[in-house]
Amino acid sequence: MSSRIFPKAGGVWTPAFARVTRKSMLQKIRTQSIGVFDSGFGGLSILRGIVRELPEYDFVYLGDTARVPYGTRSPDTVFEFTRQAVEFLFEKNCGLVILACNTASSDALRRIQREYLPKHFPDRNVLGVLIPAAEEAVAKTRNKKVGVLATSGTVASEAFIREFSKLDPEIQAFQNACPLLVPLVEAGEESSPATEYFLKKYLKLLLAKKIDTLILGCTHYGLLEPTIRNIVGSGVHILSESRIIGGKLRDYLDRHPERERTLRKGSARTFYSTDLTEHFQTLGKRFFGKAIQVEKVELQNKEWRMKNDA
């Protein structure tokens, strides 16, 4: 670093002034937050796990509760909704966005990374939750038989199948779509007999394949883990992304100091939702672990600028 940055006093360096100057420089550099996006409030469990691991950083959460669930929508629709959410978080000065929604991670992430960001936001990053979950499953399984409970969209995308084939071609992955679970959780029925009935139905096929590891491939499923544990027994590893992503994100920031240096460390938490339902505050508290103050926002249905670019 050039000596001209730090002045001399009486012919000697002034360390106190140097420390203040370095601090002020870092404050100017560290101006961005980490964004977390989910189709509803289930992503608050992901944020909770991240905050537990990285409490010093500023976070902005967005839940698209007005348009949940994403799992039954077309890939093009999921991409467009996700693009709108990512752009909203960028406008809120997030330099890094985590797609906590598995459907968004499977149907939209690659397209956003390959097409949208290089053209419009080359200095920003968007990451998903699917690959870290697949990596953890590969590390945990002993018989190489892994089950995945997920939304219809995630299952149809075969994103988990692709990742397992890259990580370990010997892995046998068995998926089951669970279209009724998200509406049940959103309605506050996660402990109801109906939910237990459908969980048993969805898990029966996977257990018949002798899986020893189960990925909960949707953020909403975290609230169902106690019931799932009772059904699958102690012989199956249950992988909840809320316990995985925080450590994986820390590893990412360690590997990418150029991104880490841009992130503000004020421990601020900001929450947005596209629809404040009566269940949001109650279930939001359960997912995040503490009461939250949520601001309602509207995602702009802007025409994707790339369509108009030459």
Order of alpha helices (4+ residues) and beta strands (2+ residues): beta-beta-alpha-beta-alpha-beta-alpha-beta-alpha-alpha-beta-alpha-beta-alpha-alpha-beta-alpha-alpha-beta-alpha-beta-alpha-alpha-beta-alpha-beta
